[in-house]
Amino acid sequence: MITLDPNELKGKEKYKLLTGSIVPRPIAFVTTTSTVNGTVNAAPFSFFNIVSSDPPIISLSIGRRAGNTMKDTARNAVANGELVVHISTENLIEDINETAALLPAARSELELTGLNKVDSTIVSVPGILEAKVRFECRLEQHHEIKNDHGNTVTDFLMARIVCIHIDETVYDPQKGYVFTETLCPVARLAGSNYAELGKIYSLIRPE
């Protein structure tokens, strides 16, 4: 067994260790409205999960660029208080990957894809028409995460879901079931690697 002190690891070493160990990770595909010119920015994030089901709150952890500069998604969400979070699936993942390109805030990453916008029901930010699941969200909380030098390195967002859109092929409204095998979500691994669903099995939880 190798024992490591995180204080003795370089930033890149810690990133590689954590993203290689904490897998698979769901991928949030997020749209926001640019604070620069109102265009729709879009980007994927794999530091993403559920915080609470009642109220329905999800989390996004968005690392800052060099120089402590907020990424477009974080800046837009904090400034406007709204975002739409989509579940990344097999039918979308190649287009979603294209939106990870570094573009000026005034340009929409959707220009690089074949994806189409659709109006939201409650928030002003458009969603992605082709997504099988999308959550219209309002920002609940924003926390700045600082490193040991006191520099803000990550924006941690908690977003409350205010409207859910889910394709009828992946949801049973009578039982409330989501058909995971039909949804075909994609997960993030380390480096440039992704994963699709593999073997699915059940375990009965002890009482």
Rosetta blueprint (number, residue, H / E / L):
1 M L
2 I L
3 T L
4 L L
5 D L
6 P H
7 N H
8 E H
9 L L
10 K L
11 G H
12 K H
13 E H
14 K H
15 Y H
16 K H
17 L H
18 L H
19 T H
20 G H
21 S H
22 I L
23 V L
24 P L
25 R E
26 P E
27 I L
28 A E
29 F E
30 V E
31 T E
32 T E
33 T E
34 S L
35 T L
36 V L
37 N L
38 G L
39 T L
40 V E
41 N E
42 A E
43 A E
44 P E
45 F E
46 S L
47 F L
48 F E
49 N E
50 I E
51 V E
52 S E
53 S E
54 D L
55 P L
56 P E
57 I E
58 I E
59 S E
60 L E
61 S E
62 I E
63 G E
64 R L
65 R E
66 A L
67 G L
68 N L
69 T E
70 M L
71 K L
72 D H
73 T H
74 A H
75 R H
76 N H
77 A H
78 V H
79 A H
80 N H
81 G L
82 E E
83 L E
84 V E
85 V E
86 H E
87 I E
88 S L
89 T E
90 E L
91 N L
92 L L
93 I H
94 E H
95 D H
96 I H
97 N H
98 E H
99 T L
100 A L
101 A L
102 L L
103 L L
104 P L
105 A L
106 A L
107 R L
108 S L
109 E H
110 L H
111 E H
112 L H
113 T L
114 G L
115 L L
116 N L
117 K E
118 V E
119 D L
120 S L
121 T L
122 I L
123 V L
124 S L
125 V L
126 P L
127 G E
128 I E
129 L L
130 E L
131 A L
132 K L
133 V E
134 R E
135 F E
136 E E
137 C E
138 R E
139 L E
140 E E
141 Q E
142 H E
143 H E
144 E E
145 I E
146 K E
147 N L
148 D L
149 H L
150 G L
151 N L
152 T E
153 V E
154 T E
155 D E
156 F E
157 L E
158 M E
159 A E
160 R E
161 I E
162 V E
163 C E
164 I E
165 H E
166 I E
167 D L
168 E H
169 T H
170 V H
171 Y E
172 D E
173 P L
174 Q L
175 K L
176 G L
177 Y E
178 V E
179 F L
180 T H
181 E H
182 T H
183 L H
184 C L
185 P E
186 V L
187 A E
188 R E
189 L L
190 A L
191 G L
192 S L
193 N L
194 Y E
195 A E
196 E L
197 L L
198 G L
199 K L
200 I L
201 Y L
202 S L
203 L L
204 I L
205 R L
206 P L
207 E L
